[in-house]
Amino acid sequence: MKLNNFKRKALCQEFPFLAGKELSALLDKAEELTIKKIDSQLLNSVPQHYARDGSVVGISRGWDVNFVLTDGSVITDAVCQDGEEGSNYAHSDTCYRTGETVLHAIDRHGVEVNFIVVRHYGIHTEDHYSFGSRLTVFKPAKGIEISELVEAAYEAASIEVAAESNF
């Protein structure tokens, strides 16, 4: 089930970047969209990806993160995911990869992020196949900028290092 047209139009008016070429396809496929405040749990989380394929299975689920910058441009799939991909076919290996936190990715890109759009995919599984997606638009609390959160993380790390090295 997709978002109804009225809600979709209202969302695009409130968040014009959802109508842009980078995110409109995600919005078209989304079954639901929620709006939440950016918190430390999101910033310290690492996106996950799990995939398994074979002759009678096609599972791909997880979440990816997109950054909307202050100039309105979008960095899609901006955060490296923790992942596991494997196959039920003979002679195939399972691949693993290590991801990064959302906060580390913001710092790595070195950009001013206004909004964070998270897409959860593979939210339904039926007959060994996954499908469906959900979008969440994260925005900072009033009066707070994401760059301030990055600076606060650096300050906390500096204090911790100073405490550890003061012996």
C-alpha positions, -999 to 999 in steps of 0.1 A, spaced: 0 0 0 14 34 -10 9 68 7 -23 85 -4 -19 114 -28 -31 141 -4 -5 132 22 22 129 -4 15 164 -17 14 178 18 47 162 26 63 176 -5 51 210 4 65 208 39 97 191 27 104 201 -9 135 178 -11 111 148 -11 99 159 -46 135 161 -59 150 135 -83 170 118 -55 142 111 -31 110 112 -51 113 75 -62 117 65 -26 86 85 -16 67 69 -45 74 34 -32 70 42 5 40 27 23 44 52 52 63 83 61 69 96 96 86 127 109 109 125 140 133 146 159 171 139 155 183 124 187 215 108 200 202 73 193 199 80 156 233 98 155 251 69 172 234 41 153 249 22 124 226 13 95 221 -24 89 217 -45 57 209 -82 54 205 -100 21 200 -137 12 192 -150 -23 187 -183 -39 163 -202 -62 134 -199 -37 145 -170 -15 150 -132 -21 154 -115 12 169 -80 14 161 -59 44 177 -31 64 179 6 63 199 33 46 205 70 53 203 100 31 215 135 40 197 166 29 222 195 29 215 232 37 215 241 -1 188 215 -7 210 189 -24 209 153 -13 237 127 -6 220 94 -11 231 63 8 254 86 28 263 62 56 282 29 53 261 0 65 270 -30 86 261 -58 63 258 -95 56 251 -108 21 249 -144 12 234 -170 -12 219 -204 -9 237 -214 -41 266 -239 -38 301 -225 -37 292 -191 -26 306 -173 4 288 -149 28 302 -114 27 303 -92 58 311 -55 60 315 -30 88 296 3 88 298 36 105 276 57 127 255 84 113 275 110 132 308 97 118 294 99 83 283 135 88 318 143 99 334 123 71 314 141 44 322 175 60 289 191 49 261 210 66 232 186 70 197 200 74 176 168 74 183 131 75 160 108 56 161 71 66 146 44 43 137 11 59 133 -15 32 122 -52 31 97 -44 59 75 -73 49 84 -109 42 61 -134 24 70 -167 9 107 -161 15 108 -128 -3 109 -93 12 92 -62 0 79 -28 11 95 3 25 90 31 51 106 65 51 114 86 82 124 123 79 145 133 109 148 170 116 167 188 144 149 203 174 142 240 171 172 261 178 197 233 173 218 226 142 233 193 134 268 208 132 265 217 169 259 180 176 291 170 157 310 197 177 296 183 210 308 148 200 343 161 194 343 180 228 331 149 246 359 128 230 385 155 239 374 154 275 375 116 276 410 115 260 423 142 284 409 123 314 425 90 302 459 106 296 460 126 329 480 102 351 
